[in-house]
Amino acid sequence: MSLQERILKHVTIHPNSCWIWNGVLISNRYPGMRIEGKLTSARRMVYNLWGLKPELGKAVVRSTCLNECCVNPTHLVKSMR
């Protein structure tokens, strides 16, 4: 199973709206998933896999819709802490 397939397995897609993450939450708030045993941001993974400016460095990925469980690539932006 590809990483994109793994991600989509944990998402409920609402037409023309948010992709709600149904998987693990980091700090009971933010979408997370295990990659090679390490808990990482699902938003970061979506941001990279769907081809959105992958140069993140120390930046965080947040959703413009302000839904903490949203991983819709069209709602994600790079943000400094």
N, C-alpha and C positions, 0 to 999 in steps of 0.2 A: 504494500500500500504506500502510495506517495505521501509526502508531507502535506500537500494540498488536500488529498483525500482524507487524511487524518484530521486536518483542521475542519473540513466541511462536515465530517461525521459528528462534530460537537456544536454545530451551528444550526439555528432555525432562521431561515431567510424570509424576511417579510418583504413582499414586492414593493419596490420604490422606497425602501426604508432601511431600518437597521438589520444587521445580521447579529442575532442574539447568541452569545456564547453560553453553552450549556455544560461546559466541561469544568475543570478545576479553576478555582479562583485564588489568586494570590492575595493574601491578607483579607480574605473574604470579600474582596471588592473587584479586582482586576482580572481579566481573562489570562489564564496561564496554562502551560502544557509542559510535559517533560520531553526533553530532547537529550538523548544519550544519558539519561538519568538525572539531568539538571533541570530544575524548574525555571522556565523562562517565560517572557511575555508573549502571549498569543498574538497580541496586536503587532508586536515587532516582527513576528514570523509572517503574518499576513502582509504587512507593509513591504517586507523584502520579497516574498514569493509572488505578489501580484505586481511587481515591477515599479513600485513607488520609490523614487530616489533612495537607493539602498545605503547611501553614505550617512549613517546615523551617528557614529561616534558615541558620545555620552548623552546624546539627546534622548528624550523619551517620545513615545508615540501616544497621542491622545486622540479622542474622538471629538469631532466638531459638534456632534449632536448632543454631547454631554451625557449620553447613556453609558454608564460605566461598563456594561457588558457588551457593547457594540464592537464588532470587528469588521464592519463593512469597509472595504478598501476605499470607497469614495468618501467615507466619513473620517478617515485617518489622516493626521498631519503630524509632522515632526515638530517638537516643541522643546525648548530648553526648560530645565526644572525651575 
